[in-house]
Amino acid sequence: MTPKIISTLLATALAAASTTALAAPAAKPTAAEAERFLADTEAKLNKLNNEQARAAWVGSNFITDDTEGIAAYFAERYLSASGEAAVGARRFNGLKLSPEASRKLMLLQQTVVFADPKEREQYAALQAALNGAYGKAKYCPTKDACMALGEMEKVLANSRDEAKLKEMWTGWHAQAPAYKDKYVEYVALSNKGAKQMGFADTGVMWRSQYDMPPEAFAAEMERLWQQVKPLYDALHTYTRYKLRATYGPDVVPATGPIPSHLFGNMWSQTWTNLYPILKPAGDTKSFDLTKVLEERKTDAKQMTKYAEGFYTSLGMQKLPESFWERSLLTKPRDRDVVCHASAWPINEKDDVRIKMCITPTAEDFTVIHHELGHVYYFLGYTKQPFLFRNGANDGFHEAIGDTVALSITPAYLKQIGLMDQEPDVNADIPQLLERALSKVTILPFAYTVDKWRWDVYSGKTKPADYDKSWWQLREQYMGMKRPVEGQGITGFDAGAKYHVAADVPYARYFLADMLQFQFHRALCREAGYTGPLNRCSVYGNAKAGAKLQQMLAMGASKPWPEALKAISGEDKIDGNALLEYFAPLKTWLDQQNAAFAAAEKK
C-alpha cells in the first residue's frame, strides 16, 4: 500500500470516534472495567491488525487498483478501531491501575483524534493533498522537459558542475511553496486533534512518546547533540577544505556556513556521494565484497542465509519455514513490486517476512542483515500482549538492524569465508570516513527537522517565518546556508523534504543513530572484546546474543530506559559510544585539518 493511502486513512481512521464518545461519561469507571476494556481492545486490534497486514502484503506484492483498494479497506478498519480505542481509553485516565494497564492506556492515547466528522474529513483530505503534491512535484527547466526528484538527486550525487548543482537544488526547492498554505492549514487542524487528546499541540504529543516529560525529551536531544558535535565539526571543517579545493574560494568561503547544494544530497543529510572528493590520498580499495559475491554467484536465498547465520550464531532461533516460503527475496519477472526493502510481521505467532529485491552487492549484504534485525525483534517480542509488540521506542527498531550491520567487519567476513585476509589497521580510515558521511552527518539534520516542527506546532514559528527559522537552525547546527536568495515570507524549504510534507516524525532517526553505537559497545563488552570498537564483531558470541535477546523480548512493555539498561547497564543514551567508534577517524581528521590550516598560512 502506498504511503499516500496509509496517511489518508490514518487521518480518517484515528479519528473514527463519535462526538458522544468524547463527552463526559455518566458513571465513574472502575479498575475492573479498565482491564476488561483493554482485554477487548487488544483482542479486536490484534485480529484487525493481522487482517490489514495480510492485505497490505498482497497490495505491495501484486500492485493493481483492486489490491490497493482491498489493502485500503482493511487498513481503514484497523485504524478506525484504533481511533475509537484512543477515545475510549481516556475514560480511565486517573484510575489507580497496574503499571502494565496504565502503560497500555497511555500507548493507546498517543494520537490525534477529531470529534467533528467534518474535521476528520478535512484532515484526511489535507494529508492526501500534501502527499500527492509532494509526489507529483517536478522541476521543469523548459515547458517540454520536466525532471522528477529522483533524476535531480542523481545530478546532485554525481555532477561536479556547481551551476548545475545550484539549478537542481533551487529547481526542487521552488516546488514546495505551492503547498505551503495547505501545510499551514494542516498544522492548525492537527493541533486541534492533539488538544482533544489532552496535549498542548502536536509537537508536545510527539515528544510525549518517550517516557519522559516533553520538555525533558527536547533537552535530552540537545544534550546528545552537544556530545557528538566536536566530531561533526571536525568532519565539516575537513569537508570545507576539500570543497574549496574542488569549487574554489569564490564558491566555498573560508569561514561561516557553506552553500548547501554542494554536499551531494538534496537535503545535505548524508554526504556519502562526496566520498570521491573526500577520500584519503592513496585510498585504493583492495577488497570488493560485491565482486566476491558476484564471482561466487551468490543468490538471494544464500545472501539471506548469511544474515540468518549471524543471528543464529548469537543463539537465536532459525527463521521459520514459512519465512522462506512466503518472503519475496527477488524481483518477480512478471509484475511490478515495491522493491524498497521492508520487514513484515503478519501475525502474533511466527509469520514474519521480508520483501526485498536482493542482488549480490555489498550494500544488499548489509541491508539484509539490517532487515533481519526487524524480523528477530518481531520474533523476540511475539509473546507480549498486542500493545507491547513494538520497539521500546521508535528509534529502537531501526537501531537493532544497524547494530548488527556494525558487526560486518573484516573479521566477520573472514570467519564466514568471504575474505581471505583481514586488511591492515591503517585501512580503517577510509571505511570509517565513508561510514561517518552517513552516520555522523545525519545527526544535526535529523535533530533540526523536528526542532523546527516543534516550534511550528507550538506557534513560536509563524508561517511567514518558516524559511527564516529553517535556515537559522541549519546554519546553527549544520553549518550551511541557502545557495541563493530565499523566497521570503512565501518560502517553504522545509516542505521540500518528504517527511515534512507527509508529517512523519524524524527524531527516531536521530535516536536510532545514537543507540546503534551504544548497543554495539554494550554487546562487544559482553563478548569480552577489548580492541578498537570499529573492529569488533559479536558474530558467534552467545553471551552477547543472550543480552540482545533479553532486550528484544521486552518489546514496548517497559519504558525504554529499562530496555536500554537490559542490554547496556545504562539508562541514558550516550553519544560517547559513537565517539569511541569513530575515535581513529577523529584523530585523523584533526591531523588533516591542522595540516590544511598550516598550508593556508604559508
Residue pairs with C-beta under 8 A, 6 or more apart in sequence:
1 55
1 56
1 59
1 60
1 68
1 71
1 72
1 75
2 68
3 131
3 502
4 128
4 131
4 132
4 135
5 68
5 71
5 72
5 75
6 75
7 127
7 128
7 131
7 502
7 503
8 124
8 127
8 128
8 131
9 72
9 75
9 76
9 79
9 124
10 79
10 127
11 120
11 123
11 124
11 126
11 127
11 128
12 76
12 79
12 80
12 120
12 121
12 123
12 124
13 75
13 76
13 78
13 79
13 80
13 82
13 83
14 79
14 82
14 83
14 86
14 111
14 112
14 113
14 193
15 83
15 112
15 113
15 114
15 119
15 120
15 123
15 193
16 79
16 80
16 81
16 83
16 84
16 120
17 83
17 84
17 86
17 87
17 88
17 113
17 115
18 115
19 115
19 116
21 84
21 87
21 88
21 115
22 87
22 90
22 113
22 115
22 196
25 91
29 91
29 92
29 95
30 95
31 95
31 96
31 97
31 101
33 92
34 92
34 95
34 97
34 101
34 105
35 97
35 101
37 88
37 89
37 91
37 92
38 101
38 104
38 105
38 387
41 85
41 88
41 89
41 108
42 104
42 385
42 386
42 387
43 386
44 81
44 85
45 78
45 81
45 82
45 85
45 386
45 387
46 348
46 386
48 74
48 77
48 78
48 81
49 78
49 386
50 346
50 347
50 348
51 74
51 77
51 78
52 71
52 74
52 75
52 77
52 78
53 344
53 345
53 346
53 347
54 74
54 346
55 70
55 71
55 73
55 74
55 75
56 71
56 74
56 75
56 344
57 344
57 346
57 353
57 355
58 67
58 70
58 71
59 67
59 68
59 70
59 71
60 71
60 337
60 338
60 342
60 355
61 328
61 337
61 355
62 335
62 337
63 335
63 336
63 337
63 338
82 108
82 111
83 111
83 113
85 108
86 108
86 109
86 111
86 113
86 197
87 113
89 105
89 108
89 109
90 109
90 197
90 198
92 105
93 105
93 109
93 198
97 105
100 557
103 388
103 557
103 558
104 385
104 387
104 388
107 387
107 556
108 387
109 197
109 198
110 205
110 208
110 209
111 197
111 205
112 123
112 190
112 193
112 194
112 196
112 197
112 202
112 205
113 193
113 196
113 197
114 120
114 123
114 192
114 193
114 196
115 196
119 189
119 192
119 193
122 189
123 186
123 189
123 190
123 193
126 182
126 185
126 186
126 189
127 186
127 502
127 503
129 179
129 182
130 179
130 182
130 183
130 186
130 501
130 502
130 503
131 501
131 502
133 178
133 179
133 182
133 501
134 179
134 495
134 498
134 501
134 502
137 149
137 172
137 175
137 176
137 178
138 146
138 147
138 148
138 149
138 175
139 146
139 147
139 152
139 168
139 171
139 172
139 174
139 175
140 146
140 147
141 147
141 167
141 171
147 168
147 171
149 172
149 266
152 168
152 171
152 172
152 266
153 265
153 266
155 164
155 165
155 168
156 165
156 168
156 169
156 261
156 264
156 265
156 266
156 273
157 264
157 265
157 273
158 273
159 165
159 168
160 246
160 247
160 277
162 247
162 251
162 261
162 262
165 261
165 262
166 259
166 261
166 483
166 484
168 261
168 266
169 260
169 261
169 266
169 483
170 261
170 483
170 484
172 266
172 496
173 493
173 496
174 487
175 496
176 492
176 493
176 494
176 495
176 496
176 501
177 487
177 490
177 491
177 492
177 495
179 492
179 495
179 501
180 463
180 466
180 490
180 492
180 495
183 492
183 495
183 500
183 501
184 463
186 503
187 202
187 456
187 457
190 202
190 457
190 503
191 201
191 202
191 457
193 202
194 200
194 201
194 202
194 204
194 205
195 201
197 205
199 205
199 208
200 458
201 457
201 458
201 459
202 457
203 214
203 453
203 454
203 455
203 456
203 457
203 458
204 214
204 457
204 458
206 450
206 454
206 505
206 507
207 214
207 215
207 217
207 218
207 454
207 507
208 214
208 217
209 393
209 394
210 217
210 220
210 393
210 560
211 393
211 559
211 560
211 561
212 220
218 451
218 454
220 573
221 447
221 450
221 451
221 507
221 510
224 510
224 514
224 573
224 575
225 443
225 444
225 447
225 477
227 574
227 575
227 576
227 579
228 440
228 443
228 514
228 575
228 578
228 579
230 579
230 586
231 436
231 440
231 578
231 579
231 582
231 585
231 586
232 440
232 441
232 443
232 444
233 479
234 586
234 589
234 590
234 593
235 436
235 437
235 440
235 441
235 589
236 258
236 479
237 589
237 593
238 278
238 589
238 592
238 593
238 596
239 258
239 263
239 271
239 274
239 278
240 252
240 254
240 258
241 592
241 593
241 596
242 274
242 277
242 278
243 251
243 252
243 258
243 262
243 274
243 277
244 252
244 254
246 277
247 262
251 259
251 262
252 258
252 259
252 262
254 600
256 481
257 474
257 475
257 479
257 480
257 481
258 479
258 480
258 481
259 480
259 481
259 482
259 483
260 268
260 474
260 478
260 480
260 481
260 482
260 483
261 483
262 483
263 271
263 273
263 274
263 441
263 480
264 271
264 272
264 273
264 274
265 271
265 272
265 273
266 496
267 445
267 496
267 497
268 441
268 445
268 478
268 480
269 441
269 442
269 445
269 446
270 437
270 438
270 441
270 442
271 278
271 437
271 438
271 441
272 434
272 437
272 438
274 437
275 433
275 434
275 437
278 433
278 437
279 430
279 433
279 434
280 429
280 430
280 433
280 588
283 430
285 430
286 423
286 427
287 410
287 419
287 423
288 362
289 361
289 362
289 365
289 413
289 418
289 419
290 360
290 361
290 362
290 363
292 418
292 419
293 303
293 360
293 361
293 362
293 365
293 418
294 360
296 360
297 360
298 360
299 330
299 360
300 329
300 330
300 358
300 359
301 324
301 329
303 329
303 358
303 360
303 364
303 365
303 368
304 327
304 329
304 354
304 358
304 368
304 372
306 365
306 368
306 369
306 416
307 365
307 368
307 369
307 371
307 372
308 318
308 319
308 372
309 416
310 369
310 372
310 404
310 407
310 412
310 539
311 372
311 376
311 404
311 545
312 318
313 539
313 540
313 541
313 545
314 538
314 539
314 540
314 541
314 542
314 544
314 545
314 546
314 548
314 549
315 542
315 545
315 546
315 549
316 376
316 379
316 545
316 549
317 379
319 352
319 372
319 375
320 350
320 351
320 352
322 350
322 351
323 352
323 353
323 354
323 375
326 346
326 351
326 353
327 353
327 354
327 355
328 337
328 353
328 354
328 355
328 356
328 357
329 354
329 356
329 357
329 358
330 357
330 358
331 337
331 339
331 357
337 355
337 357
338 355
339 356
339 357
341 354
341 355
341 356
341 367
341 368
341 370
341 371
342 354
342 355
342 356
342 371
343 352
343 353
343 354
343 355
343 371
343 372
343 374
343 375
343 378
344 352
344 353
344 354
344 355
345 351
345 352
345 378
345 389
346 352
346 353
348 382
348 386
348 389
349 382
350 379
350 382
352 375
352 378
352 379
354 368
354 371
354 372
354 375
356 364
356 367
356 368
356 371
358 364
358 368
365 408
366 405
366 408
369 401
369 404
369 405
369 408
370 401
370 402
370 404
370 405
371 401
372 401
372 404
373 400
373 401
373 402
373 403
373 404
373 405
374 397
374 400
374 401
376 400
376 552
377 391
377 396
377 397
377 400
377 552
378 389
379 552
380 549
380 552
380 553
380 555
381 388
381 389
381 390
381 552
381 553
381 554
381 555
381 556
381 557
382 389
383 553
384 553
384 554
384 555
384 556
384 557
385 557
387 556
388 555
388 556
388 557
389 555
389 556
390 397
390 555
390 556
391 397
391 400
391 555
391 556
392 551
392 554
392 555
392 556
392 558
392 559
392 560
392 562
392 563
392 564
393 508
393 511
393 556
393 560
394 505
394 507
394 508
394 511
395 507
395 508
395 509
395 510
395 511
395 512
395 514
395 515
396 511
396 512
396 515
396 560
396 563
397 512
398 508
398 509
398 512
399 511
399 512
399 513
399 515
399 516
399 519
400 519
400 548
400 552
402 512
402 513
402 516
403 515
403 516
403 519
403 520
403 523
406 516
406 517
406 520
406 581
407 520
407 536
407 537
407 538
407 539
408 537
409 534
409 535
409 536
409 537
410 419
410 422
410 423
410 535
411 422
411 535
411 537
411 539
412 537
412 539
413 419
414 420
414 421
414 422
415 537
415 539
415 540
416 539
425 532
425 535
428 532
428 534
428 535
428 584
429 584
429 585
429 588
431 534
432 534
432 582
432 584
432 585
433 585
433 588
435 582
436 582
436 585
439 513
439 578
440 578
440 582
442 509
442 510
442 513
443 510
443 513
443 514
444 477
444 478
445 478
446 506
446 507
446 509
446 510
446 513
447 477
447 507
447 510
448 473
448 474
448 477
448 478
449 494
449 497
449 499
449 500
449 506
450 505
450 506
450 507
450 510
451 473
452 461
452 469
452 470
452 473
452 494
453 494
453 500
455 461
455 469
456 466
456 469
461 469
463 489
464 489
465 489
466 491
466 492
466 493
466 494
467 486
467 487
467 488
467 491
467 492
467 493
467 494
470 493
470 494
471 481
471 482
471 486
471 493
474 480
474 481
475 481
482 493
486 493
494 500
495 501
498 504
499 505
499 506
511 573
513 578
514 573
514 574
514 575
514 577
514 578
515 564
515 573
517 533
517 577
517 578
517 580
517 581
518 564
518 568
518 570
518 573
518 574
518 577
518 578
519 548
519 567
519 568
520 533
520 536
520 577
520 581
521 533
521 568
521 577
521 580
521 581
522 547
522 567
522 568
522 569
522 570
523 538
523 541
523 544
523 547
523 548
523 567
524 533
524 536
524 538
524 544
526 538
526 541
526 543
526 544
526 547
527 536
527 538
527 541
527 543
527 544
528 543
529 536
529 538
532 583
532 584
533 577
533 580
533 581
533 583
534 581
534 582
534 584
538 544
538 545
547 566
547 567
548 567
550 566
550 567
551 563
551 564
551 566
551 567
554 562
554 563
554 566
561 571
561 572
562 571
564 570
564 571
564 572
564 573
565 571
579 586
